[in-house]
Amino acid sequence: MEKPKMPVAQLVYGEIVYWLVVVSAIICMIGPLVALFNIENNLLNPHYLFSSIWAGKSADQVWLLNGPDFFEGHFWLVNFFFGEGGFQGGHFWLRQFTFGDGLTQFGLVMGCAVAMPALIGAAIAYLVEKPRQYLWVILALWVATLVAFSALGIVGAGH
């Protein structure tokens, strides 16, 4: 009995998802190491951050009360990243990409948004493959656009 032949678009989608998830997992392992080895290169001190999370503090307490002297003399930093009211959303990492916590957040976003490049690759495969399937190209590009808008914080699930 012969194995059924997989459509090229599905193979492209699967390969892109697989490799980007592997890369994002590696980035998520490197980010905390950068955060712990270079405490000054973080928005939040990871020692206080982790203990605050394990203590069950609220998100506002974790972001604003991150150690006794953390924000002393650095309120410009709080205002730059968060404004006057504390944490302003999940896309703070765009401004601090090279920080340890920003790098970790990028790895998480990359892993969650991996469908976007995979759908673009699948759309290209649907265009190249015979017979061309324009409906699937349009649908793949539409969903990839929605994923991109969501990952960038342009649209969200009602905050």
N, C-alpha and C positions, 0 to 999 in steps of 0.2 A: 504494500500500500504506500502510495506516494504522499509525502508531506505537502500540505497546501502551501503555496507561495505567498509570503507576506507582502503586502503592498509596500512600496518604497517609502511612501509618506509615513507609514506607521513605524518603519525601521528608523527613519530619520528622527522622528519625534522621540522614540525610546532611547536612542543613543544620546541625543542632546540632553534629555532629562537625566539620564544616568550619570553622565560625566559632570554636568553642572552641579548636581546634588553632591557628588563626591568632592568637587572643588569647594563648594560652600561649606561642607562639613569640615574640611581641613582649615578653611578660614575661621570657622567658629571655634576650632581648637587653638589656633594661633592667637586670636584676639584676646582671650583671657590671660594668656601668657604675657603678651605685650602689656596688658593692664597691670598685672602683678609685678612684672619686672621693672616697669617704668611708671610708678605711681603718679608722677607729675604729668604724664602724658595721658590724662583721663579727665573727663569732666567731673566724675565722682570718684572718690577714693574707694577702691574695691574692698578694702578691709572693712570700712564702715558700711559699704553698700551691702555686702553679703550678710553681715551680722544683722543689719536692719531688716533685710528680707526674711532671714530665718527667725527673727523675733516677731514677725507678723505685723510690722508697722504698715500703715497705709501708704499709698503711692506718694501722697504729698509729703509725708514724713520722710520717706526714703529719699525723695529728690531734694527737699529743702533742709532737712536736718541730718545731713550726712557727716556726722562727726562734729565734735565740739568746736574746732577752729577751722573747719574746712573752707567756709565762705568768708572768713575774716579777711577783709581787704580785697575780696574778689567779687563784690556784689555786681560789678560791671559784667562779670562773666555770667552770673545768674540772669541779669537783665538781657544780655546779648542772646543767650540761648533760650531762655524761657520767658522773657518779659517779666512783668511785675508779679504774675500769679503762679509761679512754679512751672511744673511740667506742661509743655504746650503740644504734645503729640508724639507719635512714634517716629517722626522723620527728623528728629534732632541730629541724627548721625550724619546727615548730608553736610552739616556745617563743621563737623569734627571727624571727618573720614579717617584721618591719620592717627587719631587717638585709639587706645586699646578698646574702649567701650564702643567707639564708632565703628571700628573694624569688625567687632563681633556682631554688631547690629547689621552691618552690611552683609555679612555671611548669612544671617537669618533672612534678611530681605531677599537675597539672591536665591536661597533655597526655597523660599515661599513663592517667588515670582518666576521660577524656572520654566513654567508653562509658556511664558511669553516668547522667549527665543525658540523654544521647541515648536510652538505653533507657527512661527514665521518660517522655520525650516520645513515644516510639513506643508505649508502653503506653497512654498517654492517647489517642493517635490510634486505636489498636485498639479502645478503648472507645467512641469517638465515631463511628467509621466503621461503616457498615452493610454487611454483617452483622457484628455484634460477634464478635470472636474471643477468647474468654476464655482459652483455652489459651495463646495468644501473650502476652496481658496478664500472666498468671501467670509464664510463663517469662522475660519481659522484666524484670519486677520482681524475680524471684529472682536473675538474673544481675546486675542493678544493685545489689542488696544485697551480693552477693559482691564486686563491684568496690569498693563503699564500705567494706566491712570490710577489704579488702586495702589500700586507699589510706590508711586511718586506722591501719593497723598492728595491727588486732584479730586478724586471721588472716594467716598468711604461708605461704610455701612451705618450711617446715622450716629453721630456722636452725642 
